[in-house]
Amino acid sequence: MKVKSPRVNPKYKIIGALCLAALFFLFQFGWSILIAIEIGIFTILGGLVMVFFKPASLPNFKLLVGEESITWVMEYSGWKRWFVRRWTVRKGRVRTIFEIKATPFYPGGLGISERSRFGIRMFGCVFLSKDLPEYEDLRRLVEGWRSVK
Protein backbone atom coordinates (compact mmCIF):
# COMPACT_ATOMS: atom_id res chain seq x y z
CA MET A 1 0.00 0.00 0.00
CA LYS A 2 1.33 3.37 -1.01
CA VAL A 3 0.79 6.40 1.13
CA LYS A 4 0.43 9.67 -0.65
CA SER A 5 1.83 12.76 0.98
CA PRO A 6 -0.79 15.38 1.53
CA ARG A 7 -0.75 18.20 -0.98
CA VAL A 8 -0.57 21.66 0.44
CA ASN A 9 -2.42 24.41 -1.26
CA PRO A 10 0.08 26.82 -2.95
CA LYS A 11 -1.74 29.70 -1.33
CA TYR A 12 -0.75 28.37 2.12
CA LYS A 13 2.87 27.90 0.99
CA ILE A 14 3.05 31.55 -0.03
CA ILE A 15 1.48 32.66 3.25
CA GLY A 16 3.99 30.49 5.20
CA ALA A 17 6.92 31.92 3.23
CA LEU A 18 5.71 35.49 3.88
CA CYS A 19 5.30 34.75 7.60
CA LEU A 20 8.88 33.37 7.80
CA ALA A 21 10.19 36.38 5.85
CA ALA A 22 8.39 38.72 8.26
CA LEU A 23 9.87 36.85 11.24
CA PHE A 24 13.41 37.07 9.80
CA PHE A 25 12.84 40.75 9.06
CA LEU A 26 11.80 41.40 12.66
CA PHE A 27 14.86 39.59 14.00
CA GLN A 28 17.23 41.54 11.74
CA PHE A 29 15.46 44.84 12.38
CA GLY A 30 15.61 44.25 16.14
CA TRP A 31 19.32 43.42 15.89
CA SER A 32 19.94 46.59 13.86
CA ILE A 33 18.14 48.68 16.48
CA LEU A 34 20.33 47.17 19.20
CA ILE A 35 23.48 47.94 17.19
CA ALA A 36 22.30 51.53 16.59
CA ILE A 37 21.69 51.99 20.33
CA GLU A 38 25.14 50.55 21.09
CA ILE A 39 26.77 52.93 18.60
CA GLY A 40 24.90 55.85 20.12
CA ILE A 41 25.97 54.95 23.65
CA PHE A 42 29.64 54.52 22.69
CA THR A 43 29.58 57.79 20.74
CA ILE A 44 28.23 59.70 23.73
CA LEU A 45 30.73 58.03 26.07
CA GLY A 46 33.59 58.80 23.66
CA GLY A 47 32.54 62.45 23.52
CA LEU A 48 32.36 62.68 27.31
CA VAL A 49 35.81 61.12 27.66
CA MET A 50 37.27 63.58 25.15
CA VAL A 51 35.69 66.58 26.90
CA PHE A 52 36.29 65.70 30.53
CA PHE A 53 39.62 63.91 30.33
CA LYS A 54 42.72 65.59 29.02
CA PRO A 55 43.62 64.28 25.56
CA ALA A 56 47.21 63.71 24.49
CA SER A 57 49.13 66.96 24.54
CA LEU A 58 50.22 68.68 21.37
CA PRO A 59 53.95 69.03 20.76
CA ASN A 60 55.98 72.16 21.35
CA PHE A 61 58.31 73.22 18.57
CA LYS A 62 61.63 75.01 18.96
CA LEU A 63 63.87 76.39 16.26
CA LEU A 64 67.53 76.65 17.25
CA VAL A 65 69.58 78.79 14.89
CA GLY A 66 73.36 78.82 15.20
CA GLU A 67 76.37 79.91 13.13
CA GLU A 68 76.81 76.47 11.55
CA SER A 69 73.38 74.81 11.75
CA ILE A 70 69.61 75.11 12.18
CA THR A 71 67.83 72.56 14.36
CA TRP A 72 64.10 72.04 14.63
CA VAL A 73 63.06 70.29 17.87
CA MET A 74 59.66 68.73 18.61
CA GLU A 75 58.96 68.07 22.31
CA TYR A 76 55.88 66.77 24.07
CA SER A 77 54.89 67.36 27.67
CA GLY A 78 53.20 65.04 30.14
CA TRP A 79 53.62 61.30 29.83
CA LYS A 80 55.13 61.64 26.33
CA ARG A 81 57.92 64.03 27.37
CA TRP A 82 60.50 61.34 26.57
CA PHE A 83 59.52 61.63 22.89
CA VAL A 84 61.83 64.29 21.43
CA ARG A 85 62.58 64.56 17.72
CA ARG A 86 65.38 66.68 16.24
CA TRP A 87 66.07 67.59 12.64
CA THR A 88 69.32 69.42 11.89
CA VAL A 89 70.63 71.06 8.75
CA ARG A 90 74.28 72.13 8.68
CA LYS A 91 75.88 74.96 6.77
CA GLY A 92 77.12 73.91 3.34
CA ARG A 93 75.08 70.67 3.39
CA VAL A 94 71.65 72.01 2.40
CA ARG A 95 70.52 69.88 -0.53
CA THR A 96 66.77 70.50 -0.78
CA ILE A 97 64.74 73.66 -0.15
CA PHE A 98 61.05 73.57 -0.98
CA GLU A 99 57.93 75.63 -0.34
CA ILE A 100 55.19 74.12 1.84
CA LYS A 101 51.76 75.44 0.94
CA ALA A 102 49.50 76.89 3.62
CA THR A 103 46.23 75.16 4.54
CA PRO A 104 43.48 76.24 6.92
CA PHE A 105 45.20 74.22 9.67
CA TYR A 106 48.82 74.78 8.70
CA PRO A 107 50.64 78.11 8.21
CA GLY A 108 52.88 76.97 5.37
CA GLY A 109 56.54 77.83 5.09
CA LEU A 110 59.84 76.39 3.96
CA GLY A 111 61.19 72.85 4.21
CA ILE A 112 64.97 72.41 4.38
CA SER A 113 66.94 69.17 4.30
CA GLU A 114 70.34 67.65 3.69
CA ARG A 115 68.61 64.86 1.75
CA SER A 116 66.69 64.52 -1.50
CA ARG A 117 62.89 64.81 -1.74
CA PHE A 118 62.62 61.05 -1.25
CA GLY A 119 64.82 61.23 1.86
CA ILE A 120 62.61 63.98 3.26
CA ARG A 121 59.60 61.69 3.08
CA MET A 122 61.47 59.08 5.10
CA PHE A 123 63.53 61.15 7.54
CA GLY A 124 61.81 64.54 7.76
CA CYS A 125 63.14 68.06 7.39
CA VAL A 126 63.58 71.37 9.21
CA PHE A 127 60.43 73.47 8.91
CA LEU A 128 60.53 77.26 8.87
CA SER A 129 57.03 78.62 9.42
CA LYS A 130 55.89 81.74 7.58
CA ASP A 131 54.51 82.94 10.92
CA LEU A 132 58.04 83.56 12.21
CA PRO A 133 59.00 87.23 12.25
CA GLU A 134 62.52 86.29 11.06
CA TYR A 135 61.23 84.13 8.21
CA GLU A 136 62.75 86.14 5.35
CA ASP A 137 66.13 86.48 7.11
CA LEU A 138 66.26 82.74 7.81
CA ARG A 139 65.25 81.98 4.24
CA ARG A 140 68.11 84.05 2.84
CA LEU A 141 70.53 82.50 5.35
CA VAL A 142 69.57 78.95 4.41
CA GLU A 143 69.66 79.65 0.67
CA GLY A 144 73.26 80.81 1.17
CA TRP A 145 74.04 77.47 2.85
CA ARG A 146 72.93 75.41 -0.18
CA SER A 147 75.56 72.91 -1.31
CA VAL A 148 76.46 72.74 -4.97
CA LYS A 149 76.43 69.18 -6.34
C-alpha positions as CSV (number, residue, x, y, z in Angstrom):
1,M,0.0,0.0,0.0
2,K,1.3,3.4,-1.0
3,V,0.8,6.4,1.1
4,K,0.4,9.7,-0.7
5,S,1.8,12.8,1.0
6,P,-0.8,15.4,1.5
7,R,-0.8,18.2,-1.0
8,V,-0.6,21.7,0.4
9,N,-2.4,24.4,-1.3
10,P,0.1,26.8,-3.0
11,K,-1.7,29.7,-1.3
12,Y,-0.7,28.4,2.1
13,K,2.9,27.9,1.0
14,I,3.0,31.6,0.0
15,I,1.5,32.7,3.3
16,G,4.0,30.5,5.2
17,A,6.9,31.9,3.2
18,L,5.7,35.5,3.9
19,C,5.3,34.8,7.6
20,L,8.9,33.4,7.8
21,A,10.2,36.4,5.8
22,A,8.4,38.7,8.3
23,L,9.9,36.8,11.2
24,F,13.4,37.1,9.8
25,F,12.8,40.7,9.1
26,L,11.8,41.4,12.7
27,F,14.9,39.6,14.0
28,Q,17.2,41.5,11.7
29,F,15.5,44.8,12.4
30,G,15.6,44.3,16.1
31,W,19.3,43.4,15.9
32,S,19.9,46.6,13.9
33,I,18.1,48.7,16.5
34,L,20.3,47.2,19.2
35,I,23.5,47.9,17.2
36,A,22.3,51.5,16.6
37,I,21.7,52.0,20.3
38,E,25.1,50.6,21.1
39,I,26.8,52.9,18.6
40,G,24.9,55.8,20.1
41,I,26.0,55.0,23.7
42,F,29.6,54.5,22.7
43,T,29.6,57.8,20.7
44,I,28.2,59.7,23.7
45,L,30.7,58.0,26.1
46,G,33.6,58.8,23.7
47,G,32.5,62.5,23.5
48,L,32.4,62.7,27.3
49,V,35.8,61.1,27.7
50,M,37.3,63.6,25.1
51,V,35.7,66.6,26.9
52,F,36.3,65.7,30.5
53,F,39.6,63.9,30.3
54,K,42.7,65.6,29.0
55,P,43.6,64.3,25.6
56,A,47.2,63.7,24.5
57,S,49.1,67.0,24.5
58,L,50.2,68.7,21.4
59,P,53.9,69.0,20.8
60,N,56.0,72.2,21.3
61,F,58.3,73.2,18.6
62,K,61.6,75.0,19.0
63,L,63.9,76.4,16.3
64,L,67.5,76.6,17.2
65,V,69.6,78.8,14.9
66,G,73.4,78.8,15.2
67,E,76.4,79.9,13.1
68,E,76.8,76.5,11.6
69,S,73.4,74.8,11.8
70,I,69.6,75.1,12.2
71,T,67.8,72.6,14.4
72,W,64.1,72.0,14.6
73,V,63.1,70.3,17.9
74,M,59.7,68.7,18.6
75,E,59.0,68.1,22.3
76,Y,55.9,66.8,24.1
77,S,54.9,67.4,27.7
78,G,53.2,65.0,30.1
79,W,53.6,61.3,29.8
80,K,55.1,61.6,26.3
81,R,57.9,64.0,27.4
82,W,60.5,61.3,26.6
83,F,59.5,61.6,22.9
84,V,61.8,64.3,21.4
85,R,62.6,64.6,17.7
86,R,65.4,66.7,16.2
87,W,66.1,67.6,12.6
88,T,69.3,69.4,11.9
89,V,70.6,71.1,8.7
90,R,74.3,72.1,8.7
91,K,75.9,75.0,6.8
92,G,77.1,73.9,3.3
93,R,75.1,70.7,3.4
94,V,71.6,72.0,2.4
95,R,70.5,69.9,-0.5
96,T,66.8,70.5,-0.8
97,I,64.7,73.7,-0.2
98,F,61.0,73.6,-1.0
99,E,57.9,75.6,-0.3
100,I,55.2,74.1,1.8
101,K,51.8,75.4,0.9
102,A,49.5,76.9,3.6
103,T,46.2,75.2,4.5
104,P,43.5,76.2,6.9
105,F,45.2,74.2,9.7
106,Y,48.8,74.8,8.7
107,P,50.6,78.1,8.2
108,G,52.9,77.0,5.4
109,G,56.5,77.8,5.1
110,L,59.8,76.4,4.0
111,G,61.2,72.9,4.2
112,I,65.0,72.4,4.4
113,S,66.9,69.2,4.3
114,E,70.3,67.6,3.7
115,R,68.6,64.9,1.8
116,S,66.7,64.5,-1.5
117,R,62.9,64.8,-1.7
118,F,62.6,61.0,-1.2
119,G,64.8,61.2,1.9
120,I,62.6,64.0,3.3
121,R,59.6,61.7,3.1
122,M,61.5,59.1,5.1
123,F,63.5,61.2,7.5
124,G,61.8,64.5,7.8
125,C,63.1,68.1,7.4
126,V,63.6,71.4,9.2
127,F,60.4,73.5,8.9
128,L,60.5,77.3,8.9
129,S,57.0,78.6,9.4
130,K,55.9,81.7,7.6
131,D,54.5,82.9,10.9
132,L,58.0,83.6,12.2
133,P,59.0,87.2,12.3
134,E,62.5,86.3,11.1
135,Y,61.2,84.1,8.2
136,E,62.7,86.1,5.3
137,D,66.1,86.5,7.1
138,L,66.3,82.7,7.8
139,R,65.2,82.0,4.2
140,R,68.1,84.0,2.8
141,L,70.5,82.5,5.4
142,V,69.6,78.9,4.4
143,E,69.7,79.6,0.7
144,G,73.3,80.8,1.2
145,W,74.0,77.5,2.8
146,R,72.9,75.4,-0.2
147,S,75.6,72.9,-1.3
148,V,76.5,72.7,-5.0
149,K,76.4,69.2,-6.3
